[in-house]
Amino acid sequence: MRIMHAFCIVFVALLTLMGCGEKGPDSLWDRAEKAAASQDLVQAVAHYKDFVAQYPQHNKAAAALKNWAALEQQTGDMEGAIALYERLLQEYPQSDLGDEAQFMIAFIYEEYLGDVDKARNAYQLVIDRYPNSELAASAKQLLPHVGRSPEEWVRFQDKFN
């Protein structure tokens, strides 16, 4: 009996030390958000990665992937960011974040990787898959100018006209 009592005390102590009361999707999400806000990108990535792995069916899983992708982009891993945005599109096709993910893929190809053909294709997918999205409207405006510098195609209005 004493051994069982001692075991229970040790078990409860271990659970307390491990923070069992702080587990769960909401707690993990909060830790990810706090780490991102404090610019602790390594911790934020780890928490979003854990969130997606542990709670793939949670209503915030697609957002965790999007946030994780944005952090990869911030750290300069453009291919990693694209892979995560593509994963969001594949694993959460009904997500309301699909247009943003597809647009970011196009933007990264154009602005960071200089792959004009992939950028054009990705912008066209925004238009085709999300025709009523505000980002589709932006993609329509950008598509004819992919690969050109803004100075070549943006018309600035003269203040004095």
C-alpha positions as CSV (number, residue, x, y, z in Angstrom):
1,M,0.0,0.0,0.0
2,R,2.8,2.4,0.9
3,I,4.5,1.7,-2.5
4,M,1.3,2.6,-4.3
5,H,0.9,5.8,-2.2
6,A,4.5,6.8,-2.9
7,F,4.0,6.1,-6.6
8,C,0.9,8.3,-6.7
9,I,2.7,11.1,-5.0
10,V,5.6,10.9,-7.5
11,F,3.2,10.6,-10.4
12,V,1.3,13.7,-9.3
13,A,4.5,15.6,-8.8
14,L,5.7,14.7,-12.3
15,L,2.5,15.8,-13.8
16,T,2.7,19.1,-12.0
17,L,6.3,19.6,-13.1
18,M,5.5,18.8,-16.7
19,G,2.7,21.3,-16.6
20,C,-0.1,18.9,-17.5
21,G,-2.6,21.6,-16.8
22,E,-1.0,23.7,-19.6
23,K,-1.4,21.2,-22.3
24,G,-4.0,21.2,-25.0
25,P,-4.6,23.1,-28.3
26,D,-5.5,26.4,-26.7
27,S,-2.4,26.5,-24.6
28,L,-0.1,25.4,-27.4
29,W,-1.7,28.0,-29.7
30,D,-1.2,30.7,-27.1
31,R,2.5,29.8,-26.6
32,A,3.0,29.9,-30.4
33,E,1.3,33.3,-30.7
34,K,3.3,34.7,-27.7
35,A,6.6,33.4,-29.1
36,A,5.8,35.0,-32.5
37,A,4.8,38.3,-31.0
38,S,8.1,38.4,-29.0
39,Q,10.1,37.6,-32.2
40,D,11.2,34.2,-30.8
41,L,10.8,32.7,-34.2
42,V,12.5,29.4,-33.3
43,Q,10.0,28.7,-30.5
44,A,7.1,30.0,-32.5
45,V,7.9,27.6,-35.4
46,A,8.3,24.8,-32.9
47,H,4.9,25.5,-31.3
48,Y,3.1,25.9,-34.7
49,K,4.7,22.7,-35.9
50,D,3.6,20.8,-32.8
51,F,0.1,22.3,-33.1
52,V,-0.3,21.0,-36.6
53,A,1.2,17.6,-35.7
54,Q,-0.9,17.1,-32.5
55,Y,-4.2,18.7,-33.6
56,P,-4.5,18.3,-37.4
57,Q,-8.3,18.4,-37.2
58,H,-8.5,21.5,-35.0
59,N,-10.2,24.5,-36.5
60,K,-6.9,26.5,-36.1
61,A,-4.7,23.9,-37.8
62,A,-4.8,25.7,-41.2
63,A,-4.0,29.0,-39.5
64,A,-1.1,27.3,-37.7
65,L,0.3,26.2,-41.0
66,K,-0.1,29.7,-42.5
67,N,1.6,31.3,-39.5
68,W,4.4,28.7,-39.7
69,A,4.8,29.4,-43.4
70,A,5.0,33.2,-42.7
71,L,7.7,32.6,-40.1
72,E,9.7,30.5,-42.5
73,Q,9.4,33.3,-45.0
74,Q,10.6,35.8,-42.3
75,T,13.7,33.6,-41.6
76,G,14.5,33.5,-45.3
77,D,13.4,29.9,-46.1
78,M,11.3,30.7,-49.1
79,E,11.2,27.1,-50.4
80,G,10.1,26.0,-46.9
81,A,7.4,28.7,-46.8
82,I,6.1,27.6,-50.2
83,A,6.0,24.0,-49.1
84,L,3.9,24.9,-46.1
85,Y,1.5,27.0,-48.1
86,E,1.1,24.2,-50.5
87,R,0.6,21.8,-47.6
88,L,-2.2,24.1,-46.3
89,L,-3.8,24.0,-49.8
90,Q,-3.6,20.2,-49.9
91,E,-4.6,19.3,-46.4
92,Y,-7.2,22.0,-45.8
93,P,-8.7,22.6,-49.3
94,Q,-11.9,24.1,-47.8
95,S,-10.0,26.6,-45.6
96,D,-10.8,30.2,-46.0
97,L,-7.1,30.8,-46.0
98,G,-6.6,29.1,-49.4
99,D,-6.6,32.3,-51.4
100,E,-4.0,33.9,-49.2
101,A,-1.8,30.8,-49.3
102,Q,-2.0,30.6,-53.1
103,F,-1.3,34.3,-53.4
104,M,1.7,34.1,-51.1
105,I,3.1,31.2,-53.2
106,A,2.9,33.5,-56.3
107,F,4.4,36.5,-54.4
108,I,7.4,34.4,-53.1
109,Y,8.1,33.0,-56.6
110,E,8.0,36.5,-58.1
111,E,9.6,38.7,-55.4
112,Y,12.1,36.3,-53.7
113,L,12.9,33.5,-56.1
114,G,12.6,35.4,-59.4
115,D,10.7,32.5,-61.0
116,V,8.4,34.4,-63.3
117,D,6.8,31.4,-64.9
118,K,5.9,29.8,-61.5
119,A,4.7,33.2,-60.3
120,R,2.4,33.6,-63.3
121,N,1.0,30.1,-62.8
122,A,0.5,30.7,-59.1
123,Y,-1.3,34.0,-59.6
124,Q,-3.5,32.4,-62.2
125,L,-4.5,29.7,-59.7
126,V,-5.6,32.4,-57.3
127,I,-7.9,33.8,-60.0
128,D,-9.1,30.3,-61.1
129,R,-9.7,28.8,-57.6
130,Y,-10.9,31.9,-55.7
131,P,-12.6,34.1,-58.3
132,N,-14.6,36.1,-55.7
133,S,-11.6,36.8,-53.5
134,E,-10.1,40.2,-53.1
135,L,-6.8,38.5,-53.7
136,A,-8.0,37.3,-57.0
137,A,-8.7,40.9,-58.0
138,S,-5.1,41.8,-56.9
139,A,-3.8,38.8,-58.8
140,K,-5.6,40.0,-62.0
141,Q,-4.0,43.3,-61.7
142,L,-0.5,41.9,-61.0
143,L,-0.5,39.0,-63.5
144,P,0.2,41.1,-66.7
145,H,3.1,42.7,-65.0
146,V,4.9,39.8,-63.4
147,G,8.6,40.1,-64.0
148,R,8.5,43.9,-64.6
149,S,9.6,46.4,-62.0
150,P,6.8,48.6,-60.6
151,E,8.3,51.7,-62.1
152,E,7.6,50.2,-65.5
153,W,3.9,49.7,-65.0
154,V,2.6,51.7,-62.1
155,R,1.3,55.1,-63.0
156,F,1.7,57.7,-60.3
157,Q,-0.8,60.5,-60.5
158,D,0.7,64.0,-60.6
159,K,-0.4,65.9,-57.5
160,F,-0.8,69.0,-59.6
161,N,-3.3,67.8,-62.1
